[in-house]
Amino acid sequence: MNRIAENIRRIKDNLPPSTQLIVVSKYRSIEEIEHCYQAGIRVMAENRVQALLERKESLPQDIQWHLIGHLQTNKVKYIAEFISMIHSVDSLKLLLEINRYGLQFHRKIPVLIQVHIAQEESKFGLPPNELQDFFKSVKSLLIENTLQGVEICGLMSMATFTDNTEQIRSEFAEIKGIYDRIKSEFFSQSKEFKELSIGMSGDYKIAIEFGSTLVRVGTAVFE
């Protein structure tokens, strides 16, 4: 068994049945990604649209592609027809643009709302204190049946990049609390609002403790 396949097996052994592994293929060669495919991985993620399009062109067509990086509204059109999930919706403007293209392609594009809980200013996402107003606006649009081209499936967030596990735990506890509150207040009747995308190579085991349903792992797969 090659190194990548062995890493994937080891990571999967750490995941409960309720948590899905998404392999982050950014900066990796096509050959390395093919090793993931041969090891049974069918869900992969990129953080840039251009790289995602290049990967999609070169790899088997049954791969489900997720976009996990910051998405500009003018790039939505390039991925709207095929993307399996967009993790990084951080504004109403972007949500409405994704909705517009979802309608154009006669599909509901699955999305996650990105929340900023980390200490780094460089990370994207809606600050927790803006979520109430954001989801009130979303609820109004849902009541009006305006959002027929998107499916809001949950939240995504990133912890601070640090070796301080107590800080990571605190931040994951915060996003889990936010997720539970948003689901209860705005999506209690939604079967689709069920995903909490937290946890990467360095902290996915901690994320599992706080209910992560999607872990985004790159380095630990390929190292």
KAMOGI-V816589 format. One record per residue. RES is the residue in one small letter. NEAR is the number of other ideal C-beta (glycine too) atoms within 10 Angstrom. D_FIRST is the distance of its C-alpha to the first C-alpha in whole Angstrom. Layout:
# KAMOGI-V816589
res:RES near:NEAR d_first:D_FIRST
res:RES near:NEAR d_first:D_FIRST
This chain:
# KAMOGI-V816589
res:m near:9 d_first:0
res:n near:11 d_first:4
res:r near:12 d_first:7
res:i near:22 d_first:8
res:a near:16 d_first:6
res:e near:11 d_first:6
res:n near:21 d_first:10
res:i near:24 d_first:11
res:r near:12 d_first:10
res:r near:11 d_first:12
res:i near:18 d_first:15
res:k near:14 d_first:15
res:d near:7 d_first:16
res:n near:13 d_first:19
res:l near:17 d_first:20
res:p near:9 d_first:23
res:p near:5 d_first:23
res:s near:10 d_first:26
res:t near:18 d_first:24
res:q near:14 d_first:22
res:l near:19 d_first:19
res:i near:24 d_first:20
res:v near:28 d_first:18
res:v near:23 d_first:20
res:s near:25 d_first:20
res:k near:15 d_first:23
res:y near:12 d_first:23
res:r near:20 d_first:19
res:s near:10 d_first:19
res:i near:11 d_first:19
res:e near:8 d_first:15
res:e near:16 d_first:14
res:i near:22 d_first:15
res:e near:14 d_first:14
res:h near:19 d_first:10
res:c near:24 d_first:12
res:y near:15 d_first:13
res:q near:12 d_first:11
res:a near:18 d_first:9
res:g near:10 d_first:13
res:i near:21 d_first:15
res:r near:12 d_first:18
res:v near:16 d_first:20
res:m near:24 d_first:21
res:a near:25 d_first:23
res:e near:23 d_first:25
res:n near:20 d_first:28
res:r near:15 d_first:30
res:v near:20 d_first:32
res:q near:10 d_first:32
res:a near:16 d_first:28
res:l near:25 d_first:27
res:l near:16 d_first:29
res:e near:13 d_first:28
res:r near:19 d_first:24
res:k near:17 d_first:25
res:e near:8 d_first:27
res:s near:10 d_first:24
res:l near:17 d_first:21
res:p near:10 d_first:21
res:q near:7 d_first:24
res:d near:7 d_first:23
res:i near:18 d_first:22
res:q near:14 d_first:24
res:w near:20 d_first:25
res:h near:25 d_first:27
res:l near:24 d_first:29
res:i near:26 d_first:29
res:g near:17 d_first:31
res:h near:16 d_first:35
res:l near:26 d_first:36
res:q near:9 d_first:40
res:t near:14 d_first:42
res:n near:9 d_first:42
res:k near:17 d_first:38
res:v near:21 d_first:38
res:k near:15 d_first:39
res:y near:14 d_first:36
res:i near:21 d_first:34
res:a near:21 d_first:36
res:e near:13 d_first:36
res:f near:15 d_first:32
res:i near:24 d_first:31
res:s near:17 d_first:29
res:m near:24 d_first:30
res:i near:25 d_first:32
res:h near:26 d_first:32
res:s near:21 d_first:34
res:v near:25 d_first:38
res:d near:20 d_first:40
res:s near:16 d_first:44
res:l near:14 d_first:46
res:k near:10 d_first:46
res:l near:20 d_first:42
res:l near:24 d_first:42
res:l near:16 d_first:45
res:e near:22 d_first:44
res:i near:25 d_first:41
res:n near:21 d_first:43
res:r near:15 d_first:45
res:y near:19 d_first:42
res:g near:23 d_first:41
res:l near:17 d_first:44
res:q near:12 d_first:44
res:f near:13 d_first:41
res:h near:9 d_first:42
res:r near:16 d_first:39
res:k near:17 d_first:39
res:i near:24 d_first:36
res:p near:20 d_first:34
res:v near:27 d_first:35
res:l near:23 d_first:35
res:i near:26 d_first:37
res:q near:24 d_first:36
res:v near:25 d_first:38
res:h near:18 d_first:39
res:i near:20 d_first:38
res:a near:20 d_first:37
res:q near:12 d_first:39
res:e near:11 d_first:38
res:e near:6 d_first:41
res:s near:6 d_first:38
res:k near:16 d_first:36
res:f near:15 d_first:38
res:g near:22 d_first:39
res:l near:20 d_first:42
res:p near:11 d_first:44
res:p near:16 d_first:44
res:n near:7 d_first:48
res:e near:14 d_first:48
res:l near:20 d_first:46
res:q near:13 d_first:49
res:d near:11 d_first:50
res:f near:20 d_first:47
res:f near:19 d_first:47
res:k near:12 d_first:50
res:s near:13 d_first:50
res:v near:21 d_first:47
res:k near:14 d_first:49
res:s near:11 d_first:52
res:l near:17 d_first:50
res:l near:17 d_first:48
res:i near:9 d_first:52
res:e near:8 d_first:53
res:n near:7 d_first:50
res:t near:14 d_first:50
res:l near:22 d_first:46
res:q near:13 d_first:45
res:g near:21 d_first:42
res:v near:26 d_first:40
res:e near:16 d_first:38
res:i near:23 d_first:38
res:c near:25 d_first:35
res:g near:23 d_first:35
res:l near:25 d_first:35
res:m near:26 d_first:33
res:s near:29 d_first:33
res:m near:23 d_first:32
res:a near:28 d_first:32
res:t near:15 d_first:34
res:f near:14 d_first:31
res:t near:15 d_first:32
res:d near:7 d_first:31
res:n near:10 d_first:34
res:t near:13 d_first:32
res:e near:8 d_first:36
res:q near:14 d_first:36
res:i near:22 d_first:33
res:r near:16 d_first:34
res:s near:13 d_first:37
res:e near:22 d_first:36
res:f near:24 d_first:34
res:a near:14 d_first:37
res:e near:16 d_first:39
res:i near:27 d_first:37
res:k near:19 d_first:36
res:g near:12 d_first:40
res:i near:17 d_first:41
res:y near:24 d_first:39
res:d near:12 d_first:40
res:r near:14 d_first:44
res:i near:21 d_first:43
res:k near:16 d_first:42
res:s near:9 d_first:45
res:e near:13 d_first:47
res:f near:19 d_first:46
res:f near:20 d_first:43
res:s near:8 d_first:44
res:q near:6 d_first:45
res:s near:14 d_first:42
res:k near:7 d_first:39
res:e near:12 d_first:37
res:f near:19 d_first:37
res:k near:13 d_first:34
res:e near:21 d_first:32
res:l near:25 d_first:31
res:s near:27 d_first:29
res:i near:30 d_first:29
res:g near:29 d_first:26
res:m near:19 d_first:24
res:s near:16 d_first:21
res:g near:16 d_first:24
res:d near:22 d_first:25
res:y near:21 d_first:24
res:k near:14 d_first:24
res:i near:18 d_first:27
res:a near:26 d_first:28
res:i near:19 d_first:27
res:e near:12 d_first:29
res:f near:20 d_first:32
res:g near:16 d_first:31
res:s near:27 d_first:28
res:t near:19 d_first:27
res:l near:25 d_first:25
res:v near:25 d_first:23
res:r near:23 d_first:23
res:v near:21 d_first:20
res:g near:20 d_first:19
res:t near:12 d_first:18
res:a near:18 d_first:16
res:v near:25 d_first:14
res:f near:21 d_first:14
res:e near:9 d_first:15
